[in-house]
Structures are given as C-alpha cells and as structure tokens.
Amino acid sequence: MSNAAQSLASARIHSLLDANSFVEIGGGVTARNTDFNLADTDTPSDGVITGYGVISGKLVYVYSQDVSVLNGTVGEMHAKKITNLYDLAMKTGAPIIGLLDCGGVRLQEATDALHGLGQIYHRQAMASGVIPQITGVFGACGGGMALFPALSDFTFMVQDTGKLFVNAPNALDGNHVSKCDTADAKFQSEETGLVDGVGTEEEILECIQRLVTFLPSNNEDDLPYQPCEDDLNRSCPGLEDCAGNAAIVLARIGDNRAFMETKAAYGKDVVTGFMRLNGSTVGCVANRRVICDEEGKVVEDFGGVLSARGAKKAADLVKFCDAFHIPVLTLTDVAGFKATKCSEKHMAKAVGGLTYAFANATVPKVNVIVGKAYGSAYVAMNSKSIGADMVYAWSIAEVGAMEASMAAKIMYPEADADTWKVKTVEYQALQSNVLSAARRGYVDLVIEPKDTRKHVIGAFEMLYTKREGRPDKKHGTV
C-alpha cells in the first residue's frame, strides 16, 4: 500500500469496493521529472492510486486521483499508471472506474504530461464499446481532463465540490461564476447532458455500485442475471393512470418495481435507464409528457413532443446497449417535435441520430405504444418500420400521421365545421385507430395496460437467441 493509503482518494476507493477487496497496483511509482525542483518534492503514487477490486463480487479496475499530491495533476507517470490499468482492464474484460479530483496537466512536465494525457484518451477510445467506463467527478475536472467523462459511458458528479469544465466560467466572454457557474453539477447535468447523476460523495458512489450490477463486464460477456423472485405474470392495474411519466411506468413493470434512471436532469421529455425483467438487464427509452410532485400536481409539462436533447439522450443509451448486447425496451407516447428556434437548430441531426441508433442496433428491440404515436416522431421511436422486433400497443393508444382533427382540416381546407367533425371521426376510425395499425401489421398485438409486464417479458424471452446481420462496412457515419 502506498504512502497515500489513508488519503481521501484511497478512502473513496474503499467506500466504492466490497470490503477488503482492493489490491493496489503501482503503489511505489513516483514522478521521474526533476525540473522546477520536482526532485525535492514527495510524489507518492504520483498523485493517483490505481488497482482492482470487486463490486457485488464483480471484478472492476479503479483509479482515484489524490489531490494532496501536486494537486492531483496529471504527469508522465500518473498517466502511465492509468494507461496500464486500462490495458489490464481490456485484457481481462472488466469495467474501469475513474474517480477524478485533479488540477489539470502538470505544468512542470509540460509535453511529457500532455503526451500522457493523449495516451489516456487513446485507451478510452479503444475501450469504448468493449468495457464499460464510468467516471465520478469529486473535485476539479477542467481543461483536458473534461474529456475523461466525455469519453466515458457514464458520469456522476458531486453536487457541492465537483467542477467540470473545458473553459473556466470566468474565462467565458460575458460570463462570471456568480452569473452562471458553467462548471457546477447543475449546469453539467441539465445543460450539457454529460452527467448522469448528481449527489453527495456517498450517493454517487452508491449510484456507481448500483450501475455496475446492471452492466455486463465486457462486450462478449453474458448479461448480469439476478434470480427473479417477482411474479412474471404480475398484473399492473392502473398503469395507464401514470402513463404521462414513463419513469413510473418502467418502475412498476420492472422486477421488484425497480428502475435506475440515467441523465434524469437532461432532456426530461425522454426517460432513459436500466431495469430488470425476469432477472436480466434491459435498457429503457421512453417518452415522458409530465413530471408531477408528491401531491400529484404537474410541475413540468413537456407537451407530448420530442426535443433535440431528448433524442440525443435516447440515441446515446441505445448505442451503449447495442455495443454491450443489452436488449432495449421503448415506451412510445409522442405527438411530434418540440417547436422552438433553439430546438430547430439541432432537431434534424438529433432525431436522425436517434433513428440511426435504433435502425442500426441488432439487439432485441421491443416497443410498447402507451399513448399517442404520431408522425415521424413516432417512426423514430423504435417503430416497426425502423426495425423493432415486437411492437405492442395499449388499447387506449393512437397511431397515425397526426391528430385526426388537424388531418381533417388539412385535407378539407374549404369545408365547414360540421364537415370537419364528420371527417375527424372518419379519419380517427380509418387511420388513427390503433386497430388500423394492427391490421396493417405495424402493431403486433393490442394489449391492456395492466398486462404490459408479462407481454414484454415474453417478447424478450422469445428474442433471447436473436441474430441479425448488417451490411459489411467499417462503420456508419451518422
């Protein structure tokens, strides 16, 4: 054990891992550079503790930066320890977790430090889609360090002490930290979508522990499985009453009514996260209409539309699931796209990315239409036309090009109000009715909301051995 064994960095590792499971690697490493009096400076472990241990019995590799040693800055040997850890993680096929608290690049080592930083980036890029990468931001994570969470799969951030930025808030023209702290957890979770969860140190360590239990160790590993003690055919009465907030629906149909949401503060019109069905992990993407307080009052209303942020958030989750062979469940309830000038700047690209993610994914994909499913927004949400393996629809669902009343007015612009009413009813019966979509094969089965759990479990069981090829190419460009 290094001299930094009792540091805050070490304490975080021991709090994260199962008791007495941590084994340190490279504890005797110190800085090699002697410029600017570094030879006279004690640098135990060169400011980063690296090693391995287990979380719920699962092997993980972890590094934790020690801010008490040269402010946790990244130098040549600091970087080498992290890259060596990545090499081990890749060889053994185990997740890697970084606990960041760093003053940036070590200026005394200049280009050596920059080279080391670039080597870490390279390892992160090579590990992407091979092993899960999780980052926790406990202190400063600025400049080049901000790419660490950007290159990771999931990031959690301490509410009070975490600072994540490329440029410091005061370095932005027209801004000051007192005006808008672009480095704080609130901004990074709500505005950039880089952070999956925010909380105290204890809370984010618990989030990381819980997340690890949902994820496979690598892209060739079997899905984690926990014996399911919940009734596979459990009915969920009243499920339609909470359809507006998909997070609640997902929690109610999951094993033991549990659901772990990711990026909850970003793109709130879409819900993403993980649940278990019959003991196996399933990735979830769902449209969300409203968020209510504890008294049931609506505090946020998203209008039943899909935003650019929501689409990007969903696409990221689908791509991760596809890389690690995690089945995807979607709940569709969308009437169109968010119509604002800001959204329009990014909408086409974001929805194109979402459509590509669903169409390109070869994992089992099940869609449940729980409300409205209108227009191309519906098509992009894992519809049958872009590759969903099974599509269910609640009996109260509506599927079509647009609202029946609006379609009637467009098709009969010169008609009077009475004619519009007649044509609205006719259009609803012929084109927007869920049975109409079922007759055409776009919906495989119309179900009652309370039976959702048993149907999706059955679908994923049927799709367990799914194999699907793609055109021979290096990779797509969307």
C-alpha positions as CSV (number, residue, x, y, z in Angstrom):
1,M,0.0,0.0,0.0
2,S,1.4,3.5,-0.9
3,N,2.0,6.4,1.4
4,A,-1.2,7.8,0.2
5,A,-3.1,4.8,1.6
6,Q,-5.1,6.9,4.1
7,S,-5.8,9.8,1.7
8,L,-9.2,10.9,0.6
9,A,-8.5,9.3,-2.8
10,S,-7.9,5.9,-1.1
11,A,-11.0,6.3,1.1
12,R,-13.2,6.8,-1.9
13,I,-11.9,3.5,-3.4
14,H,-12.5,1.6,-0.2
15,S,-16.0,3.1,0.0
16,L,-16.8,2.1,-3.5
17,L,-15.5,-1.5,-3.5
18,D,-16.6,-4.6,-1.5
19,A,-14.9,-4.6,1.9
20,N,-11.2,-5.6,1.9
21,S,-11.2,-6.4,-1.8
22,F,-8.9,-3.6,-3.1
23,V,-5.5,-4.5,-4.4
24,E,-3.2,-1.6,-5.3
25,I,-1.0,-1.7,-8.4
26,G,2.0,0.6,-8.8
27,G,1.9,2.0,-5.3
28,G,5.7,2.6,-5.4
29,V,5.6,4.8,-8.5
30,T,6.7,8.4,-8.2
31,A,7.4,11.3,-10.6
32,R,10.5,10.9,-12.8
33,N,10.8,14.5,-13.8
34,T,13.3,16.7,-11.8
35,D,12.6,20.1,-13.4
36,F,11.4,23.0,-11.3
37,N,12.5,21.3,-8.0
38,L,10.3,18.3,-8.5
39,A,13.3,16.2,-7.3
40,D,12.8,17.7,-3.9
41,T,9.0,17.1,-3.9
42,D,7.5,14.0,-2.4
43,T,5.1,12.5,-5.0
44,P,3.7,9.2,-3.5
45,S,1.9,7.1,-6.2
46,D,2.5,10.2,-8.4
47,G,-0.9,11.5,-7.4
48,V,-3.1,8.6,-8.5
49,I,-4.0,5.4,-6.7
50,T,-4.7,2.5,-9.1
51,G,-5.7,-1.1,-8.6
52,Y,-8.6,-3.6,-8.8
53,G,-11.3,-5.0,-6.5
54,V,-14.8,-6.2,-6.7
55,I,-18.3,-4.6,-6.6
56,S,-21.0,-7.1,-5.6
57,G,-18.5,-9.8,-6.4
58,K,-17.8,-8.4,-9.9
59,L,-14.2,-7.5,-10.9
60,V,-13.6,-3.8,-11.6
61,Y,-10.5,-1.7,-12.1
62,V,-10.4,1.7,-10.4
63,Y,-8.1,4.7,-10.3
64,S,-8.6,7.6,-7.9
65,Q,-6.7,10.9,-8.2
66,D,-5.1,12.2,-5.0
67,V,-5.4,16.0,-4.8
68,S,-3.0,16.1,-1.9
69,V,-0.1,15.2,-4.2
70,L,0.7,18.1,-6.6
71,N,-3.0,18.9,-6.6
72,G,-3.7,15.6,-8.3
73,T,-2.2,16.9,-11.6
74,V,-1.5,14.5,-14.5
75,G,2.1,13.9,-15.1
76,E,4.1,11.3,-17.1
77,M,4.0,8.5,-14.5
78,H,0.5,9.5,-13.3
79,A,-0.8,8.9,-16.9
80,K,1.3,5.8,-17.3
81,K,-0.4,4.2,-14.3
82,I,-3.9,4.9,-15.7
83,T,-3.0,3.6,-19.2
84,N,-1.5,0.4,-17.6
85,L,-4.8,0.0,-15.7
86,Y,-6.7,0.3,-19.0
87,D,-4.5,-2.3,-20.6
88,L,-5.3,-4.7,-17.8
89,A,-9.0,-4.0,-17.9
90,M,-9.0,-4.6,-21.7
91,K,-7.1,-7.9,-21.3
92,T,-9.3,-9.2,-18.6
93,G,-12.6,-7.7,-19.9
94,A,-13.6,-5.8,-16.8
95,P,-15.2,-2.3,-16.2
96,I,-12.9,0.6,-15.3
97,I,-13.9,3.4,-12.9
98,G,-12.2,6.7,-12.6
99,L,-12.6,8.9,-9.5
100,L,-11.5,12.4,-10.6
101,D,-10.1,15.2,-8.5
102,C,-7.4,16.9,-10.4
103,G,-5.7,20.3,-11.0
104,G,-5.2,19.5,-14.7
105,V,-2.0,18.9,-16.6
106,R,1.2,19.1,-14.5
107,L,3.0,22.2,-15.9
108,Q,6.4,21.1,-14.6
109,E,6.3,18.2,-17.0
110,A,4.7,20.0,-20.0
111,T,4.9,17.9,-23.1
112,D,5.5,14.7,-21.2
113,A,2.3,15.3,-19.3
114,L,0.4,16.2,-22.5
115,H,1.7,13.0,-24.2
116,G,0.5,11.0,-21.2
117,L,-2.9,12.7,-21.3
118,G,-3.2,11.8,-25.0
119,Q,-2.4,8.2,-24.3
120,I,-5.2,8.0,-21.8
121,Y,-7.6,9.5,-24.4
122,H,-6.4,6.8,-26.8
123,R,-7.0,4.0,-24.3
124,Q,-10.5,5.4,-23.6
125,A,-11.3,5.4,-27.3
126,M,-10.0,1.8,-27.8
127,A,-12.0,0.7,-24.7
128,S,-15.3,2.3,-25.9
129,G,-17.8,-0.4,-26.7
130,V,-15.5,-3.1,-25.3
131,I,-15.7,-2.5,-21.5
132,P,-17.9,-0.1,-19.6
133,Q,-16.2,3.1,-18.5
134,I,-17.6,5.0,-15.5
135,T,-16.4,8.3,-14.1
136,G,-17.0,10.1,-10.8
137,V,-16.2,13.8,-10.5
138,F,-15.3,14.6,-6.9
139,G,-13.3,17.8,-7.3
140,A,-11.9,19.8,-10.2
141,C,-12.0,18.3,-13.7
142,G,-11.0,21.1,-16.0
143,G,-9.4,21.7,-19.4
144,G,-8.1,18.5,-21.0
145,M,-9.4,16.4,-18.0
146,A,-13.0,17.3,-19.1
147,L,-12.5,14.8,-21.9
148,F,-12.3,11.9,-19.5
149,P,-16.0,11.9,-18.7
150,A,-16.8,12.8,-22.3
151,L,-15.1,9.7,-23.4
152,S,-16.7,7.6,-20.7
153,D,-20.1,5.8,-20.8
154,F,-21.5,7.2,-17.6
155,T,-20.5,10.1,-15.3
156,F,-21.6,11.0,-11.8
157,M,-20.7,14.3,-10.1
158,V,-20.6,15.5,-6.5
159,Q,-23.1,18.3,-6.0
160,D,-21.0,20.8,-4.0
161,T,-17.4,20.1,-4.7
162,G,-17.4,18.8,-8.3
163,K,-16.3,21.2,-11.0
164,L,-16.4,20.1,-14.7
165,F,-15.3,22.5,-17.5
166,V,-13.2,22.9,-20.6
167,N,-13.0,26.7,-20.0
168,A,-13.5,28.1,-16.5
169,P,-16.7,30.1,-16.1
170,N,-14.9,33.4,-15.7
171,A,-13.0,32.8,-18.9
172,L,-16.2,32.9,-21.0
173,D,-17.0,36.3,-22.6
174,G,-19.8,38.0,-20.8
175,N,-20.0,35.4,-18.0
176,H,-18.9,35.2,-14.4
177,V,-19.2,32.4,-12.0
178,S,-21.7,34.4,-9.9
179,K,-23.8,34.8,-13.0
180,C,-23.7,31.3,-14.4
181,D,-21.4,28.6,-13.0
182,T,-20.9,26.6,-16.1
183,A,-18.6,24.2,-14.2
184,D,-21.1,23.1,-11.5
185,A,-23.1,20.0,-11.3
186,K,-26.4,21.6,-12.1
187,F,-25.2,23.1,-15.4
188,Q,-23.4,20.0,-16.4
189,S,-26.3,17.7,-15.7
190,E,-29.1,20.0,-17.0
191,E,-27.5,21.8,-19.9
192,T,-24.7,19.6,-21.3
193,G,-26.1,16.1,-20.6
194,L,-22.6,15.0,-19.7
195,V,-23.6,14.0,-16.2
196,D,-25.9,11.1,-15.4
197,G,-26.4,11.7,-11.7
198,V,-25.6,14.3,-9.0
199,G,-25.4,14.0,-5.3
200,T,-23.2,13.7,-2.3
201,E,-20.0,11.6,-2.4
202,E,-21.8,8.7,-0.7
203,E,-24.8,9.0,-3.1
204,I,-22.7,8.9,-6.3
205,L,-20.6,6.1,-5.0
206,E,-23.8,4.2,-4.4
207,C,-25.0,5.1,-7.9
208,I,-21.8,3.7,-9.4
209,Q,-22.2,0.5,-7.3
210,R,-25.8,0.0,-8.5
211,L,-25.0,0.7,-12.1
212,V,-22.2,-1.8,-12.2
213,T,-24.6,-4.5,-11.1
214,F,-26.8,-3.8,-14.2
215,L,-23.9,-3.9,-16.7
216,P,-22.0,-6.8,-18.3
217,S,-18.3,-6.8,-17.7
218,N,-17.5,-6.5,-21.4
219,N,-19.0,-6.7,-24.9
220,E,-18.6,-10.5,-25.0
221,D,-19.9,-11.2,-21.5
222,D,-23.4,-12.6,-20.8
223,L,-25.9,-10.2,-19.3
224,P,-25.9,-9.9,-15.5
225,Y,-28.6,-12.1,-14.0
226,Q,-30.3,-12.0,-10.7
227,P,-32.8,-14.7,-9.7
228,C,-36.2,-13.2,-10.2
229,E,-38.5,-13.5,-7.2
230,D,-41.2,-11.3,-8.7
231,D,-44.2,-12.8,-10.5
232,L,-43.5,-12.9,-14.2
233,N,-47.2,-12.6,-14.9
234,R,-47.8,-9.8,-12.3
235,S,-50.6,-7.5,-13.3
236,C,-50.1,-3.8,-13.0
237,P,-53.6,-2.3,-12.5
238,G,-53.9,1.4,-13.1
239,L,-50.8,1.6,-15.2
240,E,-52.5,3.9,-17.7
241,D,-53.0,6.4,-14.9
242,C,-49.3,7.1,-14.7
243,A,-48.5,6.9,-18.4
244,G,-47.6,10.6,-18.5
245,N,-44.4,9.9,-16.6
246,A,-42.7,6.9,-18.1
247,A,-40.2,6.6,-15.3
248,I,-43.1,5.5,-13.1
249,V,-44.4,3.0,-15.7
250,L,-41.0,1.4,-16.1
251,A,-40.5,1.1,-12.4
252,R,-43.9,-0.6,-12.0
253,I,-43.3,-3.2,-14.7
254,G,-39.7,-4.0,-13.7
255,D,-38.7,-6.8,-11.4
256,N,-39.4,-5.7,-7.8
257,R,-40.6,-2.4,-9.2
258,A,-37.1,-1.1,-9.6
259,F,-35.7,1.2,-12.3
260,M,-32.4,3.2,-12.5
261,E,-32.8,6.4,-14.5
262,T,-29.8,7.9,-16.3
263,K,-29.4,11.6,-17.2
264,A,-32.6,12.4,-15.3
265,A,-32.0,16.2,-15.4
266,Y,-31.2,16.4,-19.1
267,G,-33.8,16.2,-22.0
268,K,-36.5,15.4,-19.5
269,D,-39.1,14.7,-22.2
270,V,-37.3,11.4,-22.6
271,V,-36.6,8.8,-19.9
272,T,-33.5,6.5,-20.2
273,G,-32.1,3.9,-17.8
274,F,-32.0,0.3,-16.8
275,M,-34.3,-2.2,-15.3
276,R,-34.5,-6.0,-14.9
277,L,-37.1,-8.2,-16.5
278,N,-37.1,-11.9,-15.3
279,G,-33.7,-11.2,-13.7
280,S,-31.9,-9.8,-16.8
281,T,-30.9,-6.3,-17.6
282,V,-32.9,-4.3,-20.1
283,G,-32.1,-0.8,-21.4
284,C,-35.1,1.6,-21.5
285,V,-36.0,4.6,-23.6
286,A,-39.4,6.3,-23.2
287,N,-41.3,9.5,-24.0
288,R,-42.4,11.5,-21.0
289,R,-45.2,14.0,-21.0
290,V,-45.2,15.4,-17.5
291,I,-43.5,15.4,-14.1
292,C,-45.6,15.6,-11.0
293,D,-44.8,16.4,-7.4
294,E,-45.6,14.2,-4.5
295,E,-49.1,15.5,-4.3
296,G,-49.7,14.6,-8.0
297,K,-49.7,18.2,-9.3
298,V,-48.0,18.7,-12.6
299,V,-44.8,20.7,-12.1
300,E,-43.3,20.2,-15.6
301,D,-45.3,19.6,-18.9
302,F,-43.4,18.7,-22.0
303,G,-46.4,18.8,-24.3
304,G,-46.1,15.3,-25.6
305,V,-43.2,16.3,-28.0
306,L,-39.7,15.1,-28.6
307,S,-36.9,17.5,-28.1
308,A,-33.4,17.5,-29.7
309,R,-31.9,16.9,-26.3
310,G,-34.2,14.0,-25.6
311,A,-33.4,12.5,-28.9
312,K,-29.7,12.7,-28.3
313,K,-30.0,11.3,-24.8
314,A,-32.0,8.4,-26.2
315,A,-29.6,7.7,-29.0
316,D,-26.7,7.5,-26.6
317,L,-28.4,4.9,-24.5
318,V,-29.4,2.8,-27.5
319,K,-25.9,2.8,-28.8
320,F,-24.5,1.8,-25.5
321,C,-27.0,-1.0,-25.2
322,D,-26.3,-2.3,-28.7
323,A,-22.5,-2.3,-28.0
324,F,-23.0,-4.5,-24.9
325,H,-25.8,-6.7,-26.2
326,I,-28.4,-5.3,-23.8
327,P,-32.0,-5.6,-25.0
328,V,-33.9,-2.3,-25.5
329,L,-37.5,-1.6,-24.4
330,T,-39.2,1.6,-25.6
331,L,-42.4,3.2,-24.5
332,T,-43.8,5.4,-27.2
333,D,-46.0,8.4,-26.4
334,V,-45.2,11.3,-28.8
335,A,-47.2,13.6,-30.9
336,G,-44.5,15.5,-32.7
337,F,-41.3,17.5,-32.3
338,K,-40.6,20.4,-30.0
339,A,-41.1,23.6,-31.9
340,T,-38.7,26.3,-30.8
341,K,-36.0,28.2,-32.6
342,C,-33.3,26.7,-30.3
343,S,-34.6,23.1,-30.8
344,E,-34.8,23.6,-34.6
345,K,-31.1,24.2,-34.7
346,H,-30.4,20.7,-33.6
347,M,-33.6,18.8,-34.2
348,A,-33.0,17.1,-37.6
349,K,-29.5,16.0,-36.6
350,A,-30.6,14.7,-33.2
351,V,-33.6,12.8,-34.5
352,G,-31.5,11.4,-37.4
353,G,-29.1,10.1,-34.8
354,L,-31.8,8.5,-32.8
355,T,-33.3,6.9,-35.9
356,Y,-29.9,5.6,-36.9
357,A,-29.3,4.2,-33.4
358,F,-32.5,2.2,-33.4
359,A,-32.2,1.1,-37.0
360,N,-28.5,0.1,-36.6
361,A,-29.0,-1.8,-33.3
362,T,-29.1,-5.6,-33.6
363,V,-30.1,-6.3,-30.0
364,P,-33.7,-7.4,-29.2
365,K,-35.9,-4.4,-29.5
366,V,-39.4,-4.2,-28.1
367,N,-41.7,-1.2,-28.4
368,V,-44.9,-0.5,-26.4
369,I,-47.1,2.3,-27.7
370,V,-48.7,3.6,-24.5
371,G,-50.3,6.8,-25.8
372,K,-50.1,8.9,-28.9
373,A,-47.8,7.8,-31.7
374,Y,-48.0,10.5,-34.4
375,G,-45.9,11.4,-37.5
376,S,-42.2,10.9,-38.0
377,A,-41.6,11.3,-34.3
378,Y,-43.4,8.0,-33.8
379,V,-41.4,6.4,-36.6
380,A,-38.1,7.4,-34.9
381,M,-39.1,5.9,-31.6
382,N,-38.3,2.3,-32.4
383,S,-41.2,1.7,-34.7
384,K,-41.7,-1.5,-36.7
385,S,-40.6,0.3,-39.8
386,I,-37.0,1.0,-38.5
387,G,-36.5,-2.4,-37.0
388,A,-38.5,-3.1,-33.8
389,D,-38.8,-6.8,-33.4
390,M,-42.1,-6.7,-31.5
391,V,-44.5,-3.8,-31.2
392,Y,-47.3,-3.8,-28.7
393,A,-49.9,-1.1,-28.2
394,W,-52.2,-0.3,-25.3
395,S,-55.8,-0.4,-26.2
396,I,-56.0,3.3,-25.5
397,A,-53.2,4.2,-27.9
398,E,-53.5,6.3,-31.0
399,V,-51.3,5.7,-34.1
400,G,-51.3,7.9,-37.2
401,A,-49.8,10.7,-39.2
402,M,-51.3,13.4,-36.9
403,E,-54.2,14.3,-34.7
404,A,-57.5,13.4,-36.6
405,S,-58.9,16.9,-36.2
406,M,-55.9,18.5,-37.7
407,A,-55.7,16.0,-40.6
408,A,-59.4,16.7,-41.4
409,K,-58.7,20.4,-41.7
410,I,-55.7,19.9,-43.9
411,M,-57.5,17.5,-46.2
412,Y,-60.7,19.6,-46.4
413,P,-59.4,23.2,-46.0
414,E,-62.6,24.7,-47.5
415,A,-65.1,22.7,-45.5
416,D,-67.3,24.0,-42.7
417,A,-67.2,23.0,-39.1
418,D,-69.8,20.2,-39.4
419,T,-67.9,18.6,-42.2
420,W,-64.7,18.8,-40.2
421,K,-66.4,17.0,-37.3
422,V,-67.6,14.2,-39.6
423,K,-64.2,13.8,-41.3
424,T,-62.4,13.9,-37.9
425,V,-64.4,10.9,-36.8
426,E,-63.9,9.1,-40.1
427,Y,-60.2,9.7,-40.0
428,Q,-59.9,8.6,-36.4
429,A,-61.7,5.3,-37.3
430,L,-59.8,4.6,-40.6
431,Q,-56.3,6.0,-39.9
432,S,-55.6,7.0,-36.3
433,N,-57.1,4.0,-34.6
434,V,-54.7,1.5,-33.0
435,L,-56.6,-1.4,-34.6
436,S,-56.0,0.2,-38.0
437,A,-52.2,0.0,-37.4
438,A,-52.6,-3.6,-36.1
439,R,-54.5,-4.6,-39.3
440,R,-51.6,-3.4,-41.3
441,G,-49.0,-5.2,-39.2
442,Y,-47.4,-2.2,-37.7
443,V,-48.6,-3.3,-34.3
444,D,-48.1,-7.0,-33.4
445,L,-50.6,-7.1,-30.6
446,V,-53.0,-4.7,-28.8
447,I,-52.9,-5.3,-25.1
448,E,-54.4,-4.0,-21.9
449,P,-52.0,-1.7,-19.9
450,K,-52.2,-3.9,-16.8
451,D,-50.7,-6.8,-18.8
452,T,-47.7,-5.0,-20.1
453,R,-45.1,-6.7,-17.8
454,K,-45.9,-10.3,-18.8
455,H,-46.0,-9.4,-22.5
456,V,-42.6,-7.6,-22.6
457,I,-41.1,-10.4,-20.6
458,G,-42.5,-13.0,-23.0
459,A,-41.2,-11.0,-26.0
460,F,-37.6,-10.7,-24.7
461,E,-37.6,-14.4,-23.8
462,M,-38.6,-15.2,-27.4
463,L,-35.9,-12.9,-28.7
464,Y,-33.2,-14.2,-26.5
465,T,-31.4,-16.0,-29.3
466,K,-31.9,-13.2,-31.9
467,R,-29.2,-12.9,-34.5
468,E,-29.2,-10.2,-37.2
469,G,-26.6,-9.2,-39.7
470,R,-25.7,-5.8,-41.2
471,P,-24.1,-4.7,-44.5
472,D,-20.3,-5.2,-44.5
473,K,-18.8,-1.8,-43.7
474,K,-16.2,-0.3,-41.4
475,H,-18.8,1.8,-39.6
476,G,-21.6,4.2,-40.2
477,T,-21.2,8.0,-40.4
478,V,-24.4,9.2,-38.7
